[in-house]
Amino acid sequence: MARYQPRDFYYRKARAAGLGSRAAFKIEEILKRWSLAAPGARVVDLGCAPGGWLTMLARAVGPQGRIVGVDLKPCRPAAAQVATLAADLGDPELPARILAVLGGPADLVTSDAAPRLSGIRTRDQAQAAELATSVLRLVRKLLKPGGAAVVKVFMGEGLDQCVAGFRTEFARVELGRTRATRPGSSELFVVAVGFRTASAAGQRPAVV
Ligand SMILES: C[S@@+](CC[C@H](N)C(=O)[O-])C[C@H]1O[C@@H](n2cnc3c(N)ncnc32)[C@H](O)[C@@H]1O
């Protein structure tokens, strides 16, 4: 197994760029590789603190875009086009709050949310599964038809079921790692494009 290098290339790159962590380079790489977050896009970033992804998303959508970040922890907005909410992703009122601040359904939903690990395997897996359910529920409620999602997941029990959930909703789903992911980490990213169903975000076509 690769040796853990706490101060590797991406750690030093993040420090040099004045970014809080390497996390920003993961979303930067994904946005570039899949051509996501066009200028002017509406984006929701779940599990946004301390704000590395928000910084990269704000650069990608530019001043005409709009981004809403959500985290349990308060997080300072990275730019004028960014708003943040302190909330639990499992809060049933959250979709309506996000849509009100975003001004309409999202072109892209991203999630780097991860539960705080206790070291107790069964508890950690149950928490991760609960979080994954909340994220998929939010993706369904927030995205516009044709929209995209980028969601961090972890190898192990429940992964296949989670990916299957995305496959039923999107035209194309890929699972991959980023170069900035720490060697030995079990994290992967689901990149899903072409959201198929009309969402609960007011996009359901009128019945004719
Ligand atoms: C890896 S960090 C995100 C880093 C962020 N993408 C960045 O670039 O700075 C994971 C975040 O998920 C948040 N999180 C975990 N469970 C959550 C929940 N149920 N509701 C809201 N946020 C949650 C944590 O508070 C934590 O800040």
The ligand as an SDF file (V2000), in Angstrom:
LIG
                    3D

 27 29  0  0  0  0  0  0  0  0999 V2000
  -14.2940   17.0220    3.8810 C   0  0  0  0  0  0  0  0  0  0  0  0
  -15.2430   18.2970    4.6250 S   0  0  0  0  0  0  0  0  0  0  0  0
  -15.6680   19.2930    3.2440 C   0  0  0  0  0  0  0  0  0  0  0  0
  -14.5190   20.1070    2.7150 C   0  0  0  0  0  0  0  0  0  0  0  0
  -14.9830   21.1430    1.7000 C   0  0  0  0  0  0  0  0  0  0  0  0
  -15.4230   20.5310    0.4700 N   0  0  0  0  0  0  0  0  0  0  0  0
  -13.8760   22.1140    1.3610 C   0  0  0  0  0  0  0  0  0  0  0  0
  -13.3990   22.1280    0.2250 O   0  0  0  0  0  0  0  0  0  0  0  0
  -13.4970   22.8940    2.2340 O   0  0  0  0  0  0  0  0  0  0  0  0
  -16.7470   17.4840    4.9850 C   0  0  0  0  0  0  0  0  0  0  0  0
  -17.8100   18.3920    5.5870 C   0  0  0  0  0  0  0  0  0  0  0  0
  -19.0500   17.6660    5.6670 O   0  0  0  0  0  0  0  0  0  0  0  0
  -19.8000   18.2610    6.7110 C   0  0  0  0  0  0  0  0  0  0  0  0
  -20.9260   17.4010    7.1010 N   0  0  0  0  0  0  0  0  0  0  0  0
  -20.8900   16.1270    7.5450 C   0  0  0  0  0  0  0  0  0  0  0  0
  -22.1370   15.6920    7.8560 N   0  0  0  0  0  0  0  0  0  0  0  0
  -22.9890   16.7310    7.5900 C   0  0  0  0  0  0  0  0  0  0  0  0
  -24.3980   16.9010    7.7070 C   0  0  0  0  0  0  0  0  0  0  0  0
  -25.1950   15.9090    8.1430 N   0  0  0  0  0  0  0  0  0  0  0  0
  -24.9400   18.0850    7.3760 N   0  0  0  0  0  0  0  0  0  0  0  0
  -24.1360   19.1130    6.9190 C   0  0  0  0  0  0  0  0  0  0  0  0
  -22.7860   19.0070    6.7780 N   0  0  0  0  0  0  0  0  0  0  0  0
  -22.2150   17.8240    7.1090 C   0  0  0  0  0  0  0  0  0  0  0  0
  -18.7650   18.4070    7.8230 C   0  0  0  0  0  0  0  0  0  0  0  0
  -19.1900   19.3620    8.7900 O   0  0  0  0  0  0  0  0  0  0  0  0
  -17.5160   18.8390    7.0280 C   0  0  0  0  0  0  0  0  0  0  0  0
  -17.3110   20.2230    7.0770 O   0  0  0  0  0  0  0  0  0  0  0  0
  1  2  1  0
  2  3  1  0
  2 10  1  0
  3  4  1  0
  4  5  1  0
  5  6  1  0
  5  7  1  0
  7  8  2  0
  7  9  1  0
 10 11  1  0
 11 12  1  0
 11 26  1  0
 12 13  1  0
 13 14  1  0
 13 24  1  0
 14 15  1  0
 14 23  1  0
 15 16  2  0
 16 17  1  0
 17 18  1  0
 17 23  2  0
 18 19  1  0
 18 20  2  0
 20 21  1  0
 21 22  2  0
 22 23  1  0
 24 25  1  0
 24 26  1  0
 26 27  1  0
M  CHG  2   2   1   9  -1
M  END
$$$$
